[in-house]
């Protein structure tokens, strides 16, 4: 998972890195996080707090749908973005 050098990147990365998955699944999850974040990052502006919240929501969404057999980065990315969107709708 790439880091933009700020606390938001670190917290989301720590959340994913600390998950109980094997190395192959963690690699796929990390790559899916990076791909998903690249797709949606422009939606959250430049406020570090908003970016941190969004990255953590994405990490939580991704971990909620991942399992030990998760290897398909595109499937993980799409499912995490869908989960994140559903969670956002429920909050409104």
Biotite code that builds the C-alpha atoms (Angstrom):
import biotite.structure as struc

atoms = struc.array([
    struc.Atom([0.000, 0.000, 0.000], chain_id="A", res_id=1, res_name="UNK", atom_name="CA", element="C"),
    struc.Atom([1.420, 3.353, -0.927], chain_id="A", res_id=2, res_name="UNK", atom_name="CA", element="C"),
    struc.Atom([1.781, 6.148, 1.556], chain_id="A", res_id=3, res_name="UNK", atom_name="CA", element="C"),
    struc.Atom([1.295, 9.834, 0.915], chain_id="A", res_id=4, res_name="UNK", atom_name="CA", element="C"),
    struc.Atom([3.482, 10.575, 3.923], chain_id="A", res_id=5, res_name="UNK", atom_name="CA", element="C"),
    struc.Atom([0.688, 11.671, 6.237], chain_id="A", res_id=6, res_name="UNK", atom_name="CA", element="C"),
    struc.Atom([-1.074, 10.264, 9.271], chain_id="A", res_id=7, res_name="UNK", atom_name="CA", element="C"),
    struc.Atom([-4.089, 9.162, 7.219], chain_id="A", res_id=8, res_name="UNK", atom_name="CA", element="C"),
    struc.Atom([-1.951, 6.907, 5.086], chain_id="A", res_id=9, res_name="UNK", atom_name="CA", element="C"),
    struc.Atom([-0.288, 5.481, 8.154], chain_id="A", res_id=10, res_name="UNK", atom_name="CA", element="C"),
    struc.Atom([-3.525, 4.730, 10.035], chain_id="A", res_id=11, res_name="UNK", atom_name="CA", element="C"),
    struc.Atom([-5.177, 3.036, 7.064], chain_id="A", res_id=12, res_name="UNK", atom_name="CA", element="C"),
    struc.Atom([-1.991, 1.107, 6.299], chain_id="A", res_id=13, res_name="UNK", atom_name="CA", element="C"),
    struc.Atom([-1.687, -0.016, 9.924], chain_id="A", res_id=14, res_name="UNK", atom_name="CA", element="C"),
    struc.Atom([-5.287, -1.195, 9.880], chain_id="A", res_id=15, res_name="UNK", atom_name="CA", element="C"),
    struc.Atom([-4.718, -3.319, 6.779], chain_id="A", res_id=16, res_name="UNK", atom_name="CA", element="C"),
    struc.Atom([-1.243, -4.510, 7.768], chain_id="A", res_id=17, res_name="UNK", atom_name="CA", element="C"),
    struc.Atom([-2.585, -5.610, 11.159], chain_id="A", res_id=18, res_name="UNK", atom_name="CA", element="C"),
    struc.Atom([-5.395, -7.697, 9.676], chain_id="A", res_id=19, res_name="UNK", atom_name="CA", element="C"),
    struc.Atom([-5.286, -11.459, 10.178], chain_id="A", res_id=20, res_name="UNK", atom_name="CA", element="C"),
    struc.Atom([-4.647, -12.624, 6.628], chain_id="A", res_id=21, res_name="UNK", atom_name="CA", element="C"),
    struc.Atom([-1.815, -14.479, 4.999], chain_id="A", res_id=22, res_name="UNK", atom_name="CA", element="C"),
    struc.Atom([0.807, -12.612, 2.975], chain_id="A", res_id=23, res_name="UNK", atom_name="CA", element="C"),
    struc.Atom([-0.800, -13.267, -0.428], chain_id="A", res_id=24, res_name="UNK", atom_name="CA", element="C"),
    struc.Atom([-4.190, -12.026, 0.730], chain_id="A", res_id=25, res_name="UNK", atom_name="CA", element="C"),
    struc.Atom([-2.614, -8.974, 2.402], chain_id="A", res_id=26, res_name="UNK", atom_name="CA", element="C"),
    struc.Atom([-0.749, -8.130, -0.798], chain_id="A", res_id=27, res_name="UNK", atom_name="CA", element="C"),
    struc.Atom([-3.989, -8.315, -2.791], chain_id="A", res_id=28, res_name="UNK", atom_name="CA", element="C"),
    struc.Atom([-5.869, -6.291, -0.174], chain_id="A", res_id=29, res_name="UNK", atom_name="CA", element="C"),
    struc.Atom([-3.155, -3.635, -0.142], chain_id="A", res_id=30, res_name="UNK", atom_name="CA", element="C"),
    struc.Atom([-3.138, -3.423, -3.937], chain_id="A", res_id=31, res_name="UNK", atom_name="CA", element="C"),
    struc.Atom([-6.936, -3.215, -3.997], chain_id="A", res_id=32, res_name="UNK", atom_name="CA", element="C"),
    struc.Atom([-6.820, -0.397, -1.436], chain_id="A", res_id=33, res_name="UNK", atom_name="CA", element="C"),
    struc.Atom([-4.326, 1.534, -3.558], chain_id="A", res_id=34, res_name="UNK", atom_name="CA", element="C"),
    struc.Atom([-6.373, 1.020, -6.721], chain_id="A", res_id=35, res_name="UNK", atom_name="CA", element="C"),
    struc.Atom([-9.628, 2.014, -5.033], chain_id="A", res_id=36, res_name="UNK", atom_name="CA", element="C"),
    struc.Atom([-8.079, 5.064, -3.391], chain_id="A", res_id=37, res_name="UNK", atom_name="CA", element="C"),
    struc.Atom([-6.603, 6.197, -6.704], chain_id="A", res_id=38, res_name="UNK", atom_name="CA", element="C"),
    struc.Atom([-10.106, 6.011, -8.170], chain_id="A", res_id=39, res_name="UNK", atom_name="CA", element="C"),
    struc.Atom([-11.885, 8.015, -5.442], chain_id="A", res_id=40, res_name="UNK", atom_name="CA", element="C"),
    struc.Atom([-9.255, 10.204, -3.772], chain_id="A", res_id=41, res_name="UNK", atom_name="CA", element="C"),
    struc.Atom([-10.205, 13.348, -5.700], chain_id="A", res_id=42, res_name="UNK", atom_name="CA", element="C"),
    struc.Atom([-13.676, 13.233, -4.133], chain_id="A", res_id=43, res_name="UNK", atom_name="CA", element="C"),
    struc.Atom([-12.375, 14.136, -0.678], chain_id="A", res_id=44, res_name="UNK", atom_name="CA", element="C"),
    struc.Atom([-10.549, 17.413, -1.213], chain_id="A", res_id=45, res_name="UNK", atom_name="CA", element="C"),
    struc.Atom([-7.394, 18.518, 0.561], chain_id="A", res_id=46, res_name="UNK", atom_name="CA", element="C"),
    struc.Atom([-8.558, 18.643, 4.175], chain_id="A", res_id=47, res_name="UNK", atom_name="CA", element="C"),
    struc.Atom([-6.332, 16.127, 6.004], chain_id="A", res_id=48, res_name="UNK", atom_name="CA", element="C"),
    struc.Atom([-9.155, 15.158, 8.377], chain_id="A", res_id=49, res_name="UNK", atom_name="CA", element="C"),
    struc.Atom([-11.563, 14.416, 5.507], chain_id="A", res_id=50, res_name="UNK", atom_name="CA", element="C"),
    struc.Atom([-8.863, 12.426, 3.707], chain_id="A", res_id=51, res_name="UNK", atom_name="CA", element="C"),
    struc.Atom([-8.052, 10.463, 6.869], chain_id="A", res_id=52, res_name="UNK", atom_name="CA", element="C"),
    struc.Atom([-11.702, 9.615, 7.464], chain_id="A", res_id=53, res_name="UNK", atom_name="CA", element="C"),
    struc.Atom([-12.189, 8.523, 3.872], chain_id="A", res_id=54, res_name="UNK", atom_name="CA", element="C"),
    struc.Atom([-9.063, 6.350, 3.823], chain_id="A", res_id=55, res_name="UNK", atom_name="CA", element="C"),
    struc.Atom([-10.090, 4.680, 7.072], chain_id="A", res_id=56, res_name="UNK", atom_name="CA", element="C"),
    struc.Atom([-13.631, 4.094, 5.759], chain_id="A", res_id=57, res_name="UNK", atom_name="CA", element="C"),
    struc.Atom([-12.151, 2.511, 2.645], chain_id="A", res_id=58, res_name="UNK", atom_name="CA", element="C"),
    struc.Atom([-9.793, 0.322, 4.680], chain_id="A", res_id=59, res_name="UNK", atom_name="CA", element="C"),
    struc.Atom([-12.668, -0.818, 6.913], chain_id="A", res_id=60, res_name="UNK", atom_name="CA", element="C"),
    struc.Atom([-14.904, -1.481, 3.900], chain_id="A", res_id=61, res_name="UNK", atom_name="CA", element="C"),
    struc.Atom([-12.164, -3.507, 2.244], chain_id="A", res_id=62, res_name="UNK", atom_name="CA", element="C"),
    struc.Atom([-11.458, -5.562, 5.348], chain_id="A", res_id=63, res_name="UNK", atom_name="CA", element="C"),
    struc.Atom([-15.167, -6.221, 5.855], chain_id="A", res_id=64, res_name="UNK", atom_name="CA", element="C"),
    struc.Atom([-15.444, -7.952, 2.476], chain_id="A", res_id=65, res_name="UNK", atom_name="CA", element="C"),
    struc.Atom([-12.022, -9.626, 2.263], chain_id="A", res_id=66, res_name="UNK", atom_name="CA", element="C"),
    struc.Atom([-11.248, -13.173, 3.315], chain_id="A", res_id=67, res_name="UNK", atom_name="CA", element="C"),
    struc.Atom([-8.194, -15.409, 3.373], chain_id="A", res_id=68, res_name="UNK", atom_name="CA", element="C"),
    struc.Atom([-8.871, -16.519, -0.202], chain_id="A", res_id=69, res_name="UNK", atom_name="CA", element="C"),
    struc.Atom([-9.028, -12.937, -1.516], chain_id="A", res_id=70, res_name="UNK", atom_name="CA", element="C"),
    struc.Atom([-6.626, -12.615, -4.430], chain_id="A", res_id=71, res_name="UNK", atom_name="CA", element="C"),
    struc.Atom([-8.504, -10.793, -7.208], chain_id="A", res_id=72, res_name="UNK", atom_name="CA", element="C"),
    struc.Atom([-7.574, -7.128, -6.824], chain_id="A", res_id=73, res_name="UNK", atom_name="CA", element="C"),
    struc.Atom([-10.304, -5.834, -9.139], chain_id="A", res_id=74, res_name="UNK", atom_name="CA", element="C"),
    struc.Atom([-13.029, -7.832, -7.357], chain_id="A", res_id=75, res_name="UNK", atom_name="CA", element="C"),
    struc.Atom([-11.784, -6.606, -3.971], chain_id="A", res_id=76, res_name="UNK", atom_name="CA", element="C"),
    struc.Atom([-11.620, -3.007, -5.185], chain_id="A", res_id=77, res_name="UNK", atom_name="CA", element="C"),
    struc.Atom([-15.141, -3.016, -6.645], chain_id="A", res_id=78, res_name="UNK", atom_name="CA", element="C"),
    struc.Atom([-16.658, -4.742, -3.595], chain_id="A", res_id=79, res_name="UNK", atom_name="CA", element="C"),
    struc.Atom([-14.942, -2.328, -1.200], chain_id="A", res_id=80, res_name="UNK", atom_name="CA", element="C"),
    struc.Atom([-16.133, 0.709, -3.160], chain_id="A", res_id=81, res_name="UNK", atom_name="CA", element="C"),
    struc.Atom([-19.674, -0.684, -3.202], chain_id="A", res_id=82, res_name="UNK", atom_name="CA", element="C"),
    struc.Atom([-19.545, -1.346, 0.547], chain_id="A", res_id=83, res_name="UNK", atom_name="CA", element="C"),
    struc.Atom([-18.195, 2.144, 1.180], chain_id="A", res_id=84, res_name="UNK", atom_name="CA", element="C"),
    struc.Atom([-21.006, 3.667, -0.907], chain_id="A", res_id=85, res_name="UNK", atom_name="CA", element="C"),
    struc.Atom([-23.650, 1.634, 0.926], chain_id="A", res_id=86, res_name="UNK", atom_name="CA", element="C"),
    struc.Atom([-22.222, 2.613, 4.300], chain_id="A", res_id=87, res_name="UNK", atom_name="CA", element="C"),
    struc.Atom([-22.233, 6.264, 3.237], chain_id="A", res_id=88, res_name="UNK", atom_name="CA", element="C"),
    struc.Atom([-25.917, 6.045, 2.169], chain_id="A", res_id=89, res_name="UNK", atom_name="CA", element="C"),
    struc.Atom([-26.857, 4.520, 5.535], chain_id="A", res_id=90, res_name="UNK", atom_name="CA", element="C"),
    struc.Atom([-25.279, 7.443, 7.406], chain_id="A", res_id=91, res_name="UNK", atom_name="CA", element="C"),
    struc.Atom([-27.338, 10.041, 5.575], chain_id="A", res_id=92, res_name="UNK", atom_name="CA", element="C"),
])
